[in-house]
Amino acid sequence: MLKVQKLSVSYGAINALREISFNVERGEIISLIGSNGAGKTTTLHAVSNIIKKRGGKIEFEGEDITNLAPDQIVRRRLIQVPEGRRIFLNLSVRDNLEMGAFTRGDKAGIKADMEKVFELFPRLKERITQISGTLSGGELQMLAMGRGLMAQPKLLLLDEPSMGLAPILVDEIFEIIQKINKAGTTILLVEQNAFKALSISNRAYVLETGSITKDGDAKELAKDPAVKEAYLGG
């Protein structure tokens, strides 16, 4: 479904990504794990083409999207939920969700998908007219994910969905990620909480200073001594 070949990104003299290659198959949850500064978020930004690439090729559903404009990538239903949520804080919950459907013209479908979002995130329905800037951190994350789902993603890129959340909310968010996947959406997950990420993923890639150093079955990687030592607290 997604094929990334020899992707390189530089910030000035710093090589943020060094010819990394990976793939995501339809129906999978794939995790990218690694420490801060390893290149995880840069990878997602490069796939979405919101940063300039130094080299490499990206294919989505057999089409070369390497140089497509970000809005054209969104129209192909490859959707990113960014780190830090990036909600329109002065707009209501409803307005933010409708912004997620800006590429669509099917009013009935948009209404039906909003109801599906409310099934996943009942608290958003309770706060539908509330200004988003007044929501809690957990509610903002739910809204960010709901907004992404309004674009009917085939592939959903999730960047640090558990960041800053209380443990009970982290569990809830990861349960919802699994529900989204079981409903038919493929997921590429960037997550600092490697233990949780590996526990729900089919496969995973380990990024270290811009290079993929390990990859394989997520459950097997969770048992790898080096991975356990570096990312799972030994």
BELLINZI-V314786 format. One record per backbone hydrogen bond with DSSP energy under -0.5 kcal/mol. CO is the residue of the C=O (numbers start at 0). NH is the residue of the N-H. Records with the same first field share a line. If there is no record, write none. Layout:
# BELLINZI-V314786
CO=NH, NH
This chain:
# BELLINZI-V314786
0=60
1=23
2=58
3=21
4=56
6=19
7=53, 54
8=15, 16
9=11
10=13
12=14
13=10, 15
16=8, 18
19=6
21=3
23=1
24=27
27=186
28=201, 202
29=188
30=32, 204
31=190
32=206
34=37
37=209
38=42
39=43
40=44
41=45
42=46
43=47
44=49, 50
45=48
54=7
56=4
57=64, 65
58=2
59=62
62=59, 64
64=67
68=71, 72
69=73
70=74
71=75
72=75, 77
73=76
76=78, 153, 154
78=156
79=81
80=158
81=84
83=85
86=88
87=90
88=132
90=131
91=95
92=96
93=97
94=98
95=99
96=100
97=100
98=101
100=103
104=106
105=109
106=110
107=111
108=112
109=113
110=114
111=115
112=116
113=117
114=118
115=119
116=120
120=123, 124
121=125
122=126
124=127
126=92, 129
127=93
129=92
130=133
131=134
135=139
136=140
137=141
138=142
139=143
140=144
141=145
142=146
143=147
144=148
145=149
147=150
148=151
153=185
154=78, 156
155=157, 187
156=80, 158
157=159, 189
159=162
161=164
165=168, 169
166=170
167=171
168=172
169=173
170=174
171=175
172=176
173=177
174=178
175=179
176=180
177=181
178=182
179=184
180=183
183=185
185=155
186=29, 188
187=157, 189
188=31, 190
189=159
191=193
192=196
193=197
194=198
195=199
196=199, 200
201=217
202=30
203=215
204=32, 206
205=212, 213
207=210
209=17
210=207, 212
213=205
215=203
216=220
217=221
218=222
219=222, 223
220=223
223=227
224=228
225=229
226=230, 231
227=231, 233
